[in-house]
């Protein structure tokens, strides 16, 4: 969890509200963050990789794509990026 940020900080870094982050996670548009349970409360922590992926999703969303299309394009770009890193 080193370098992970809270949902508040993730919201600031991505330009999406906390409510949007929760909604997009629940609908499967973004990957689920790390969750830490403390009693009856569950805290979300976003890794730098989560933030990078959310920013890619937000880029397509801000270009006017529907949420499902933005998610599809983001997942494709993320997968392509992983393939490129493995080739190096």
DSSP file (Angstrom, degrees, kcal/mol; ACC not computed):
  #  RESIDUE AA STRUCTURE BP1 BP2  ACC     N-H-->O    O-->H-N    N-H-->O    O-->H-N    TCO  KAPPA ALPHA  PHI   PSI    X-CA   Y-CA   Z-CA
    1    1 A X    >         0   0    0      0, 0.0     3,-2.3     0, 0.0    45,-0.1   0.000 360.0 360.0 360.0   1.5    0.0    0.0    0.0
    2    2 A X  T 3   +     0   0    0      1,-0.3     3,-0.1    45,-0.0     0, 0.0  -0.344 360.0  13.6 -58.9 137.6    3.0    2.2   -0.1
    3    3 A X  T 3  S+     0   0    0      1,-0.3    -1,-0.3    44,-0.1     2,-0.1   0.467  95.5 138.0  72.7   3.8    2.4    5.3   -2.2
    4    4 A X    <   -     0   0    0     -3,-2.3     2,-0.3    43,-0.1    -1,-0.3  -0.481  40.2-148.5 -77.1 151.9   -1.4    4.6   -2.2
    5    5 A X  E     -A   46   0A   0     41,-2.6    41,-3.2    -2,-0.1    -1,-0.0  -0.862  14.6-107.6-122.6 156.9   -3.7    7.5   -1.8
    6    6 A X  E  >  -A   45   0A   0     -2,-0.3     4,-2.7    39,-0.2     5,-0.2  -0.184  39.2-101.0 -71.5 169.7   -7.1    7.9   -0.2
    7    7 A X  H  > S+     0   0    0     37,-0.6     4,-2.3     1,-0.2     5,-0.1   0.843 123.9  57.0 -62.7 -32.9  -10.3    8.4   -2.3
    8    8 A X  H  > S+     0   0    0      2,-0.2     4,-1.8     1,-0.2    -1,-0.2   0.940 111.0  41.4 -63.2 -47.2  -10.1   12.1   -1.5
    9    9 A X  H  > S+     0   0    0      2,-0.2     4,-2.6     1,-0.2    -2,-0.2   0.876 112.9  54.3 -68.5 -37.4   -6.6   12.4   -2.9
   10   10 A X  H  X S+     0   0    0     -4,-2.7     4,-1.9     1,-0.2     6,-0.3   0.891 106.8  52.8 -62.5 -38.6   -7.5   10.2   -5.9
   11   11 A X  H  X S+     0   0    0     -4,-2.3     4,-2.0     1,-0.2     5,-0.4   0.922 110.8  46.2 -61.6 -45.2  -10.4   12.5   -6.6
   12   12 A X  H  < S+     0   0    0     -4,-1.8    -2,-0.2     1,-0.2    -1,-0.2   0.910 114.3  47.8 -63.5 -43.2   -8.1   15.5   -6.6
   13   13 A X  H  < S+     0   0    0     -4,-2.6    -1,-0.2     1,-0.2    -2,-0.2   0.783 121.0  34.9 -71.5 -27.5   -5.5   13.7   -8.8
   14   14 A X  H  < S-     0   0    0     -4,-1.9    -1,-0.2     2,-0.2    -2,-0.2   0.638  98.3-125.9-103.4 -16.6   -8.0   12.5  -11.4
   15   15 A X  S  < S+     0   0    0     -4,-2.0     2,-0.3     1,-0.3    -3,-0.1   0.545  72.6 119.6  80.2   6.0  -10.6   15.3  -11.5
   16   16 A X        -     0   0    0     -5,-0.4    -1,-0.3    -6,-0.3    -2,-0.2  -0.812  67.2-113.5-101.5 145.8  -13.4   12.9  -10.8
   17   17 A X     >  -     0   0    0     -2,-0.3     4,-2.5     1,-0.1     5,-0.2  -0.285  24.5-112.4 -72.0 162.8  -15.5   13.3   -7.7
   18   18 A X  H  > S+     0   0    0      1,-0.2     4,-2.3     2,-0.2     5,-0.2   0.892 120.6  53.6 -60.4 -39.6  -15.5   10.7   -4.9
   19   19 A X  H  > S+     0   0    0      2,-0.2     4,-2.6     1,-0.2    -1,-0.2   0.915 108.3  49.2 -62.4 -43.3  -19.0    9.8   -5.8
   20   20 A X  H  > S+     0   0    0      2,-0.2     4,-3.3     1,-0.2     5,-0.3   0.923 109.4  52.0 -62.3 -44.0  -18.0    9.2   -9.4
   21   21 A X  H  X S+     0   0    0     -4,-2.5     4,-1.9     1,-0.2    -2,-0.2   0.923 112.5  45.4 -59.0 -44.4  -15.1    7.0   -8.4
   22   22 A X  H  X S+     0   0    0     -4,-2.3     4,-2.5     2,-0.2    -1,-0.2   0.922 115.3  47.2 -64.1 -44.1  -17.4    4.9   -6.2
   23   23 A X  H  X S+     0   0    0     -4,-2.6     4,-2.1     2,-0.2     6,-0.2   0.930 112.5  47.9 -64.5 -46.8  -20.0    4.7   -8.9
   24   24 A X  H  <>S+     0   0    0     -4,-3.3     5,-2.4     1,-0.2     6,-1.2   0.856 112.8  49.9 -65.5 -34.3  -17.6    3.8  -11.7
   25   25 A X  H ><5S+     0   0    0     -4,-1.9     3,-1.1    -5,-0.3    -1,-0.2   0.940 110.3  49.7 -65.5 -47.4  -16.0    1.2   -9.5
   26   26 A X  H 3<5S+     0   0    0     -4,-2.5    -2,-0.2     1,-0.3    -1,-0.2   0.843 113.2  46.6 -61.7 -34.7  -19.4   -0.3   -8.7
   27   27 A X  T 3<5S-     0   0    0     -4,-2.1    -1,-0.3    -5,-0.2    -2,-0.2   0.499 116.0-114.7 -87.6  -3.7  -20.4   -0.5  -12.4
   28   28 A X  T < 5S+     0   0    0     -3,-1.1    -3,-0.2    -4,-0.4    -2,-0.1   0.626  80.2 124.1  84.0  12.9  -17.0   -2.0  -13.4
   29   29 A X  S   <S+     0   0    0     -5,-2.4     2,-0.3    -6,-0.2    -4,-0.2   0.802  78.5  29.1 -76.3 -28.9  -15.8    1.0  -15.4
   30   30 A X  S    S-     0   0    0     -6,-1.2    -2,-0.2    -9,-0.1    -1,-0.1  -0.922  98.3 -93.8-127.0 156.5  -12.6    1.3  -13.3
   31   31 A X        -     0   0    0     -2,-0.3     2,-0.2     1,-0.1    -2,-0.1  -0.337  47.8 -98.4 -68.4 148.8  -10.7   -1.4  -11.4
   32   32 A X        -     0   0    0     -7,-0.1    -1,-0.1     1,-0.1     3,-0.1  -0.470  39.9-133.2 -68.4 131.6  -11.5   -1.9   -7.8
   33   33 A X        -     0   0    0     -2,-0.2     2,-0.3     1,-0.1    13,-0.2  -0.193  36.2 -76.9 -75.8 175.5   -9.0   -0.1   -5.5
   34   34 A X  E     -B   45   0A   0     11,-2.2    11,-3.0   -33,-0.0     2,-0.5  -0.572  51.3-153.2 -70.4 133.4   -7.4   -1.7   -2.4
   35   35 A X  E     -B   44   0A   0     -2,-0.3     2,-0.5     9,-0.2     9,-0.2  -0.949  11.4-168.9-118.0 132.7   -9.9   -1.8    0.4
   36   36 A X  E     -B   43   0A   0      7,-2.6     7,-3.3    -2,-0.5     2,-0.5  -0.976  12.5-147.4-119.6 126.7   -8.9   -1.8    4.1
   37   37 A X  E     +B   42   0A   0     -2,-0.5     2,-0.4     5,-0.2     5,-0.2  -0.802  16.3 179.3 -98.3 131.8  -11.6   -2.6    6.6
   38   38 A X  E >   -B   41   0A   0      3,-3.3     3,-1.7    -2,-0.5     2,-0.4  -0.877  67.8 -53.2-130.8  98.0  -11.4   -0.9   10.0
   39   39 A X  T 3  S-     0   0    0     -2,-0.4     0, 0.0     1,-0.3     0, 0.0  -0.585 121.5 -20.1  68.6-125.6  -14.3   -2.1   12.1
   40   40 A X  T 3  S+     0   0    0     -2,-0.4     2,-0.4    -3,-0.1    -1,-0.3   0.420 122.4  90.5 -94.4   1.1  -17.5   -1.5   10.1
   41   41 A X  E <   - B   0  38A   0     -3,-1.7    -3,-3.3     2,-0.0     2,-0.5  -0.814  60.0-156.4-103.6 137.6  -15.8    1.1    7.8
   42   42 A X  E     - B   0  37A   0     -2,-0.4     2,-0.4    -5,-0.2    -5,-0.2  -0.954   8.7-158.2-113.2 126.1  -14.1    0.2    4.6
   43   43 A X  E     - B   0  36A   0     -7,-3.3    -7,-2.6    -2,-0.5     2,-0.4  -0.834   8.1-140.9-104.6 140.7  -11.5    2.6    3.2
   44   44 A X  E     - B   0  35A   0     -2,-0.4   -37,-0.6    -9,-0.2     2,-0.4  -0.838  15.5-171.0-100.3 135.5  -10.4    2.7   -0.4
   45   45 A X  E     -AB   6  34A   0    -11,-3.0   -11,-2.2    -2,-0.4     2,-0.5  -0.996   9.0-152.1-127.5 131.3   -6.8    3.2   -1.4
   46   46 A X  E     -A    5   0A   0    -41,-3.2   -41,-2.6    -2,-0.4   -13,-0.1  -0.886   8.6-145.3-107.8 125.1   -5.7    3.9   -4.9
   47   47 A X     >  -     0   0    0     -2,-0.5     4,-2.3   -43,-0.2     5,-0.2  -0.325  34.2-101.7 -77.1 165.9   -2.2    2.9   -6.1
   48   48 A X  H  > S+     0   0    0      1,-0.2     4,-2.3     2,-0.2     5,-0.1   0.864 126.6  54.4 -56.0 -35.1   -0.3    4.9   -8.7
   49   49 A X  H  > S+     0   0    0      2,-0.2     4,-2.3     1,-0.2    -1,-0.2   0.887 106.2  51.2 -66.8 -38.9   -1.3    2.3  -11.3
   50   50 A X  H  > S+     0   0    0      2,-0.2     4,-2.8     1,-0.2     5,-0.2   0.936 110.4  49.1 -59.6 -46.7   -5.0    2.8  -10.3
   51   51 A X  H  X S+     0   0    0     -4,-2.3     4,-2.4     1,-0.2    -2,-0.2   0.911 110.5  50.5 -61.4 -43.4   -4.6    6.6  -10.7
   52   52 A X  H  X S+     0   0    0     -4,-2.3     4,-1.7     1,-0.2    -1,-0.2   0.928 112.8  46.5 -59.9 -45.8   -2.9    6.1  -14.1
   53   53 A X  H  X S+     0   0    0     -4,-2.3     4,-2.2     1,-0.2    -2,-0.2   0.893 111.8  50.3 -65.6 -40.7   -5.8    3.9  -15.3
   54   54 A X  H  X S+     0   0    0     -4,-2.8     4,-3.1     1,-0.2    -1,-0.2   0.894 108.1  53.5 -65.4 -39.3   -8.5    6.2  -14.0
   55   55 A X  H  X S+     0   0    0     -4,-2.4     4,-2.0     2,-0.2    -1,-0.2   0.875 108.1  50.2 -63.3 -36.6   -6.8    9.1  -15.8
   56   56 A X  H  X S+     0   0    0     -4,-1.7     4,-1.6     2,-0.2    -2,-0.2   0.936 112.6  46.8 -65.2 -45.6   -6.9    7.2  -19.0
   57   57 A X  H  X S+     0   0    0     -4,-2.2     4,-2.3     1,-0.2    -2,-0.2   0.933 111.9  50.6 -58.9 -47.3  -10.6    6.4  -18.5
   58   58 A X  H  X S+     0   0    0     -4,-3.1     4,-2.9     1,-0.2    -1,-0.2   0.844 103.5  60.3 -62.6 -34.5  -11.3   10.1  -17.6
   59   59 A X  H  X S+     0   0    0     -4,-2.0     4,-0.9     1,-0.2    -1,-0.2   0.937 110.1  40.6 -58.4 -47.1   -9.5   11.2  -20.8
   60   60 A X  H  <>S+     0   0    0     -4,-1.6     5,-1.8     2,-0.2     3,-0.3   0.881 114.0  53.1 -70.2 -37.8  -12.0    9.3  -22.9
   61   61 A X  H ><5S+     0   0    0     -4,-2.3     3,-1.5     1,-0.2    -2,-0.2   0.916 108.8  50.1 -61.2 -43.0  -15.0   10.3  -20.8
   62   62 A X  H 3<5S+     0   0    0     -4,-2.9    -1,-0.2     1,-0.3    -2,-0.2   0.696 100.5  64.0 -71.1 -18.9  -14.0   13.9  -21.2
   63   63 A X  T 3<5S-     0   0    0     -4,-0.9    -1,-0.3    -3,-0.3    -2,-0.2   0.501 125.3-100.8 -80.8  -3.7  -13.8   13.5  -24.9
   64   64 A X  T < 5S+     0   0    0     -3,-1.5    -3,-0.2     1,-0.3    -2,-0.1   0.498  72.8 144.9 101.3   4.9  -17.5   12.8  -24.9
   65   65 A X      < -     0   0    0     -5,-1.8    -1,-0.3     1,-0.1    -2,-0.0  -0.442  56.2-103.9 -72.4 150.0  -17.6    9.0  -25.1
   66   66 A X     >  -     0   0    0     -2,-0.1     4,-3.2     1,-0.1     5,-0.2  -0.286  37.4-103.7 -65.3 161.2  -20.3    7.2  -23.2
   67   67 A X  H  > S+     0   0    0      1,-0.2     4,-2.6     2,-0.2     5,-0.2   0.919 120.4  48.0 -58.0 -47.1  -19.1    5.5  -20.0
   68   68 A X  H  > S+     0   0    0      1,-0.2     4,-2.2     2,-0.2    -1,-0.2   0.907 115.6  45.1 -61.9 -38.8  -19.1    1.9  -21.4
   69   69 A X  H  > S+     0   0    0      2,-0.2     4,-2.8     1,-0.2     5,-0.2   0.914 112.1  51.5 -70.0 -42.2  -17.2    3.1  -24.5
   70   70 A X  H  X S+     0   0    0     -4,-3.2     4,-2.4     1,-0.2    -2,-0.2   0.913 111.8  47.7 -59.7 -42.4  -14.8    5.1  -22.4
   71   71 A X  H  X S+     0   0    0     -4,-2.6     4,-2.8    -5,-0.2    -1,-0.2   0.915 111.7  50.0 -64.6 -42.8  -14.1    2.1  -20.2
   72   72 A X  H  X S+     0   0    0     -4,-2.2     4,-2.0    -5,-0.2    -2,-0.2   0.923 113.1  45.4 -61.6 -45.6  -13.6   -0.1  -23.3
   73   73 A X  H  X S+     0   0    0     -4,-2.8     4,-2.4     2,-0.2    -1,-0.2   0.887 113.2  50.8 -65.6 -39.5  -11.2    2.3  -24.9
   74   74 A X  H  X S+     0   0    0     -4,-2.4     4,-2.8    -5,-0.2     5,-0.2   0.935 109.8  49.0 -64.8 -45.9   -9.3    2.7  -21.6
   75   75 A X  H  X S+     0   0    0     -4,-2.8     4,-2.5     1,-0.2    -1,-0.2   0.893 111.9  50.1 -61.1 -38.7   -9.0   -1.0  -21.0
   76   76 A X  H  X S+     0   0    0     -4,-2.0     4,-2.4    -5,-0.2    -1,-0.2   0.921 112.5  46.3 -65.0 -43.9   -7.7   -1.4  -24.6
   77   77 A X  H  X S+     0   0    0     -4,-2.4     4,-2.4     2,-0.2    -2,-0.2   0.902 113.2  49.4 -65.5 -40.6   -5.1    1.3  -24.1
   78   78 A X  H  X S+     0   0    0     -4,-2.8     4,-2.0     2,-0.2    -2,-0.2   0.923 112.2  47.8 -63.9 -44.5   -4.1   -0.1  -20.7
   79   79 A X  H  X S+     0   0    0     -4,-2.5     4,-2.0     1,-0.2    -2,-0.2   0.903 111.9  50.1 -63.2 -41.5   -3.7   -3.6  -22.2
   80   80 A X  H  X S+     0   0    0     -4,-2.4     4,-2.3     1,-0.2    -1,-0.2   0.902 109.2  52.0 -63.5 -41.3   -1.7   -2.2  -25.1
   81   81 A X  H  X S+     0   0    0     -4,-2.4     4,-2.0     1,-0.2    -1,-0.2   0.879 108.4  50.8 -63.0 -38.6    0.6   -0.3  -22.7
   82   82 A X  H  X S+     0   0    0     -4,-2.0     4,-1.8     2,-0.2    -1,-0.2   0.886 109.3  50.8 -66.7 -38.8    1.2   -3.5  -20.8
   83   83 A X  H  X S+     0   0    0     -4,-2.0     4,-1.3     1,-0.2    -2,-0.2   0.913 109.7  50.5 -64.2 -42.0    2.1   -5.3  -23.9
   84   84 A X  H  X S+     0   0    0     -4,-2.3     4,-0.7     1,-0.2    -2,-0.2   0.884 109.7  50.2 -64.2 -38.2    4.6   -2.5  -24.9
   85   85 A X  H  < S+     0   0    0     -4,-2.0     3,-0.5     1,-0.2    -1,-0.2   0.852 107.8  53.4 -68.5 -34.0    6.2   -2.6  -21.5
   86   86 A X  H  < S+     0   0    0     -4,-1.8    -1,-0.2     1,-0.2    -2,-0.2   0.789 104.2  56.7 -70.5 -27.0    6.7   -6.4  -21.7
   87   87 A X  H  <        0   0    0     -4,-1.3    -1,-0.2     1,-0.2    -2,-0.2   0.719 360.0 360.0 -74.6 -21.5    8.4   -6.0  -25.1
   88   88 A X     <        0   0    0     -4,-0.7    -1,-0.2    -3,-0.5    -2,-0.1   0.491 360.0 360.0 -73.7 360.0   11.0   -3.7  -23.6
